[in-house]
Amino acid sequence: MHNDQYKTKETVFSVKRLLILLSIGLIILCGFWFFLRAKIVNNVNTSIINMQAQNYEIEHDGLKVKGFPFKIDAQSKKISITAPKSNEPELGKNWSIKTGEIYLGSATLTPLSWDLTHCGNMQVDIRTQSNERYFFDITPATMDIKVTVGIMGKIKTAYFNMEPSHITSLLSDSFPVQSFEDLKAHLNVKGTSGILDVKVKNVVVSDDVIAQAKLVLGNVLSRVETTLAVKNWLVLKEKGSIEWMNSGGGIKSEHWLIKWGAVDIVGDFDIDYKEQKPEGIIHMRIKNVTSLIDKIASAGWIDSAMARKASIVISALDTDDEGRKSIKLRLKNGKLKYGFITLGKF
């Protein structure tokens, strides 16, 4: 009898203790949720104030935070950002963007992993450094982004996926791309480098861009892939491209691929910036290169004499098991060269 009473008291005590622990845990969870909510709201407000101080114009349809207490679900829509205007084609100026609905979410207990989703259409107005203006709609602009960050808030990994989209130009000058499928990207930050993988399929290019190239390329860029290591990634992320190029910035790719009509090229490159100009080596392995040269000549890009000379030089190169010829290009002093031949200046 005495033992039974002892067990009953022990059981009651255990249940009470469990309820107390659960209550304390729930109180901590609720407090942490309100902390995260305040953090998001404060960060958004601070970002808007900082951007407005730099002459950005920002409008939005409010910010809602829901999901209490187990999730943080932030939502906003009709966000409009207009960059500072300049009479000169300065990098980072003369653009604007209007979004649909944006959702940002994370589980309350895992605040280092976030999902960002954009739904609806997007409108972009941009003027390039060559002073060309492109004004277009992206329909639909459905994007999914997953980001993990470190304790200090710096990005560790990011995954980007965008569903097939159509681009409609709103000016007489068409944007170079009309539509695309299966756009994916993955960023992995390792030390001072950012490793970026990008893949896209079936890019439909504007007729204005390829009016003279349909015989060679067609208007569908069937596949593009690249793996890039961005040197001094943190400088690029935090201080911008100009400071990045001036402080040892560079890009290295161990693999890139382009398949576009008669063009079938794989390769790698290693490029650093000196005085804001790229310098380095580009390796290309081109498939059916003699046939490609003939088509380029037929399209009128080069004259027949130049095509014959190029065919003679390239035919002397070794061919690998995939039927590809290897070519080495060099970037230096603002020139792109193949051997002693200057292919372009910039």
Secondary structure, 3 states (H helix, E strand, C coil): CHHHHHHHHHHHHHHHHHHHHHHHHHHHHHHHHHHHHHHHHHHHHHHHHHHHHCCCEEECCCCEEECCCCEEEEEEECCEEECCCCCCCCCCCCEEEECCEEEEEEECCCCCEEEEEEECCEEEEEECCCCCEEEEEEECCCEEEEEEECCCCCEEEEEEEECCEEEEECCCCCCCEEEEEEEEEEEEEECCEEEEEEEEEEEEECHHHHCCCCCCCCCEEEEEEEEEEEECHHHHHHHCHHHHHHCCCEEEEEEEEEEECCEEEEEEEEEEEECCEEEEEEEEEEECHHHHHHHHHHCCCCCHHHHHHHHHHHHCCCECCCCEEEEEEEEECCEEEECCEEEEEC
